[in-house]
Amino acid sequence: MNITETVRKNCTLPNMLTILRIAVIIPLARYILAEKYVYAGILLGVSAVSDMFDGMAARKLNQVTQLGKILDPIADKLTLIAVVLCINQIYPYVYPFVIVMFLKELIMLTGGAILLKKKIKPPAAQWYGKAATAVFYSSMILLIVLRIVWRVNIYWLPAALFGVSSGFMIFAFMNYASIFLKLLKKNSNKK
């Protein structure tokens, strides 16, 4: 397959939505850190909506690509890490949750890289991973909206929201770890 065919095959609406999510990460982080929460909230909303629709569009339009399967979780992880690090600057006492989330994402990226290196196709996103991402986006949008609209700064709320998000992420991580181990075992049995 030549480069033109590769580009044409991968230039799909779902992949463009995923690239949009990656493109808004730096402006999103800058807006959060500059306390421009309206713009941060808009970009986070755009990111969440595009995350929700890219997989759905890929399946409905029959535009599932290998590139999309790789880029989608990378976009999720980069967005999550950027937002978590920025929110940690505003609410430094959520640091333990930041560590949990960061380690989970780092381990998942490493696991994906191991699968690719062994030429094992990484699994598609599962409902529990999407649920964890949805809870995370909802929690962060809620924190931003509360600060913008009502100027509410409840001390325990960020920790509670990070705790709930971390719980969902740990649940998703455990399920993905099980899939990872099964894929490794299946691959080693083939040899």
C-alpha positions as CSV (number, residue, x, y, z in Angstrom):
1,M,0.0,0.0,0.0
2,N,1.5,3.4,-1.0
3,I,1.4,6.5,1.1
4,T,-1.6,8.0,-0.7
5,E,-3.7,4.9,-0.1
6,T,-2.6,4.8,3.6
7,V,-3.5,8.5,4.1
8,R,-6.9,8.1,2.3
9,K,-7.7,4.9,4.3
10,N,-6.9,6.7,7.6
11,C,-8.4,10.1,6.8
12,T,-11.8,9.3,8.3
13,L,-14.2,11.3,10.4
14,P,-13.6,9.2,13.5
15,N,-9.8,9.6,13.2
16,M,-10.2,13.4,12.6
17,L,-12.3,13.6,15.8
18,T,-9.5,11.8,17.7
19,I,-6.9,14.1,16.3
20,L,-9.1,17.0,17.3
21,R,-9.0,15.7,20.9
22,I,-5.2,15.6,20.8
23,A,-5.0,19.1,19.3
24,V,-7.1,20.7,22.1
25,I,-4.9,19.2,24.9
26,I,-2.3,22.0,25.0
27,P,-4.9,24.9,24.8
28,L,-7.0,23.1,27.4
29,A,-4.1,22.9,29.8
30,R,-3.2,26.5,29.2
31,Y,-6.7,27.7,29.9
32,I,-7.0,25.7,33.1
33,L,-3.7,26.9,34.4
34,A,-4.5,30.5,33.4
35,E,-7.9,30.1,35.2
36,K,-9.8,30.8,32.0
37,Y,-12.4,28.2,33.0
38,V,-15.0,29.1,30.5
39,Y,-12.7,28.3,27.6
40,A,-11.3,25.3,29.5
41,G,-14.8,24.0,30.0
42,I,-15.7,24.5,26.3
43,L,-12.5,22.6,25.2
44,L,-13.1,19.9,27.7
45,G,-16.7,19.6,26.5
46,V,-15.5,19.4,22.9
47,S,-13.0,16.7,23.9
48,A,-15.6,14.7,25.7
49,V,-18.2,14.9,22.9
50,S,-15.6,14.0,20.2
51,D,-14.5,11.0,22.4
52,M,-18.1,9.9,22.7
53,F,-18.7,10.1,19.0
54,D,-15.5,8.9,17.4
55,G,-16.0,5.2,18.2
56,M,-19.7,5.4,17.4
57,A,-19.0,7.0,14.1
58,A,-16.3,4.5,13.3
59,R,-18.7,1.6,13.8
60,K,-21.7,3.2,12.1
61,L,-19.8,4.5,9.1
62,N,-17.7,1.3,8.9
63,Q,-14.5,3.4,9.3
64,V,-12.7,1.4,12.0
65,T,-9.0,1.6,11.4
66,Q,-5.9,0.3,13.1
67,L,-4.7,3.9,13.4
68,G,-7.9,4.8,15.2
69,K,-7.6,1.9,17.5
70,I,-4.2,3.2,18.5
71,L,-4.9,6.9,18.5
72,D,-8.1,6.8,20.5
73,P,-6.7,5.4,23.8
74,I,-3.6,7.6,23.4
75,A,-5.8,10.7,23.0
76,D,-7.8,9.6,26.1
77,K,-4.7,9.1,28.2
78,L,-3.0,12.3,27.1
79,T,-6.1,14.3,27.8
80,L,-6.6,12.7,31.2
81,I,-3.0,13.2,32.2
82,A,-3.0,16.8,31.1
83,V,-6.2,17.7,32.9
84,V,-5.3,15.8,36.1
85,L,-1.9,17.5,36.3
86,C,-3.5,20.9,35.8
87,I,-6.3,20.3,38.3
88,N,-3.7,19.2,40.7
89,Q,-2.2,22.7,40.5
90,I,-5.5,24.1,41.6
91,Y,-6.3,21.5,44.2
92,P,-2.9,20.2,45.4
93,Y,-4.5,18.0,48.1
94,V,-5.8,15.6,45.4
95,Y,-2.2,14.5,44.7
96,P,-2.7,10.9,45.9
97,F,-5.4,10.5,43.3
98,V,-3.2,12.0,40.6
99,I,-0.5,9.4,41.4
100,V,-3.1,6.6,41.1
101,M,-4.4,7.9,37.8
102,F,-1.0,8.6,36.3
103,L,0.3,5.2,37.2
104,K,-2.8,3.5,35.8
105,E,-2.3,5.3,32.5
106,L,1.4,4.7,32.4
107,I,0.9,1.0,33.0
108,M,-1.8,0.8,30.3
109,L,0.4,2.6,27.8
110,T,3.2,0.2,28.6
111,G,0.9,-2.8,28.3
112,G,-0.3,-1.6,24.9
113,A,3.3,-1.1,23.7
114,I,4.2,-4.6,24.9
115,L,1.2,-6.0,22.9
116,L,2.2,-4.1,19.8
117,K,5.8,-5.2,20.1
118,K,4.7,-8.9,20.3
119,K,2.5,-8.2,17.3
120,I,-0.7,-8.8,19.3
121,K,-3.6,-6.6,18.3
122,P,-4.6,-4.5,21.3
123,P,-8.2,-4.9,22.4
124,A,-10.8,-2.3,21.4
125,A,-12.0,0.0,24.2
126,Q,-14.5,-1.8,26.4
127,W,-17.6,-0.4,28.2
128,Y,-15.8,-0.1,31.5
129,G,-13.0,2.0,30.0
130,K,-15.5,4.3,28.3
131,A,-17.5,4.5,31.6
132,A,-14.3,5.5,33.5
133,T,-13.5,8.1,30.9
134,A,-17.1,9.5,31.0
135,V,-17.0,9.7,34.9
136,F,-13.6,11.4,34.7
137,Y,-14.9,14.0,32.1
138,S,-18.1,14.6,34.0
139,S,-16.2,15.1,37.3
140,M,-13.7,17.5,35.7
141,I,-16.4,19.5,33.9
142,L,-18.4,19.7,37.2
143,L,-15.4,21.1,39.0
144,I,-14.8,23.7,36.3
145,V,-18.4,24.7,36.1
146,L,-18.7,25.0,39.8
147,R,-15.7,27.3,39.9
148,I,-17.0,29.4,36.9
149,V,-20.7,29.7,37.4
150,W,-21.2,29.6,41.1
151,R,-17.6,30.4,42.3
152,V,-18.0,27.3,44.6
153,N,-14.8,26.0,46.1
154,I,-15.9,23.2,48.4
155,Y,-12.8,21.7,49.9
156,W,-13.8,18.1,49.9
157,L,-15.6,18.0,46.5
158,P,-12.5,17.7,44.3
159,A,-11.2,14.8,46.5
160,A,-14.5,13.1,46.3
161,L,-14.8,13.5,42.5
162,F,-11.2,12.3,42.0
163,G,-11.9,9.4,44.4
164,V,-14.9,8.3,42.3
165,S,-13.0,8.7,39.1
166,S,-10.1,6.8,40.5
167,G,-12.4,4.0,41.6
168,F,-13.8,3.7,38.1
169,M,-10.3,3.8,36.6
170,I,-9.1,1.1,38.9
171,F,-12.1,-1.1,38.0
172,A,-11.4,-0.5,34.3
173,F,-7.7,-1.2,34.8
174,M,-8.3,-4.5,36.5
175,N,-10.6,-5.6,33.6
176,Y,-8.0,-4.5,31.0
177,A,-5.2,-6.2,32.9
178,S,-7.2,-9.5,32.8
179,I,-7.6,-9.1,29.0
180,F,-3.9,-8.3,28.7
181,L,-2.8,-11.4,30.6
182,K,-5.2,-13.6,28.5
183,L,-3.8,-12.2,25.3
184,L,-0.2,-12.8,26.4
185,K,-1.1,-16.4,27.5
186,K,-2.9,-17.1,24.2
187,N,0.1,-15.7,22.3
188,S,2.5,-17.8,24.3
189,N,0.4,-21.0,23.7
190,K,0.6,-20.4,19.9
191,K,4.4,-20.8,20.1
